[in-house]
């Protein structure tokens, strides 16, 4: 292979390496963003589940009070 051919191949490999480096950087940033979103959603889900349990407890308590009132009549 001649020197110009080697230089062209080296330049092409260098460009490919630069593209791969940029792709890895972008994917790492996207991964970091997705992990952050997942953490937020998990936290929000846990909060909603807790609120749902509280509401369920209040509804069950109301049902018990209504049954008690009904049996007193």
C-alpha positions as CSV (number, residue, x, y, z in Angstrom):
1,X,0.0,0.0,0.0
2,X,1.3,3.5,-0.8
3,X,1.6,6.2,1.7
4,X,-1.4,8.2,0.4
5,X,-3.6,5.1,0.6
6,X,-2.4,4.5,4.2
7,X,-3.1,8.2,5.0
8,X,-6.6,8.0,3.6
9,X,-7.3,4.8,5.4
10,X,-6.0,6.3,8.6
11,X,-8.1,9.4,8.1
12,X,-11.2,7.3,7.5
13,X,-10.5,5.2,10.7
14,X,-9.9,8.4,12.6
15,X,-13.3,9.8,11.4
16,X,-15.0,6.5,12.3
17,X,-13.4,6.6,15.8
18,X,-14.6,10.2,16.2
19,X,-18.2,9.2,15.2
20,X,-18.1,6.3,17.6
21,X,-16.8,8.4,20.5
22,X,-19.6,10.9,19.8
23,X,-22.2,8.1,19.7
24,X,-20.9,6.7,23.0
25,X,-21.1,10.2,24.6
26,X,-24.7,10.8,23.3
27,X,-25.8,7.3,24.5
28,X,-24.2,7.8,27.9
29,X,-26.1,11.2,28.3
30,X,-29.3,9.6,27.1
31,X,-28.8,6.7,29.6
32,X,-28.2,9.1,32.4
33,X,-31.3,11.1,31.5
34,X,-33.4,7.9,31.3
35,X,-32.1,6.7,34.7
36,X,-33.0,10.0,36.2
37,X,-36.5,9.8,34.7
38,X,-36.9,6.3,36.0
39,X,-36.0,7.3,39.5
40,X,-38.5,10.2,39.4
41,X,-41.2,7.9,38.1
42,X,-40.5,5.2,40.7
43,X,-40.6,7.9,43.4
44,X,-43.9,9.3,42.1
45,X,-45.3,5.7,41.8
46,X,-44.4,5.0,45.4
47,X,-46.1,8.2,46.5
48,X,-49.2,7.4,44.6
49,X,-49.4,3.9,46.0
50,X,-49.1,5.3,49.5
51,X,-51.9,7.8,48.8
52,X,-54.0,5.0,47.4
53,X,-53.5,2.9,50.5
54,X,-54.5,5.9,52.7
55,X,-57.6,6.4,50.6
56,X,-58.5,2.7,50.8
57,X,-58.1,2.8,54.5
58,X,-60.4,5.8,54.8
59,X,-63.0,4.2,52.6
60,X,-62.9,0.9,54.5
61,X,-63.3,2.9,57.8
62,X,-66.3,4.7,56.3
63,X,-67.9,1.4,55.3
64,X,-67.4,0.0,58.8
65,X,-69.0,3.1,60.3
66,X,-71.9,2.9,57.9
67,X,-72.4,-0.8,58.7
68,X,-72.3,0.0,62.4
69,X,-74.9,2.8,61.9
70,X,-77.1,0.4,59.8
71,X,-77.0,-2.3,62.5
72,X,-77.9,0.3,65.2
73,X,-81.1,1.1,63.4
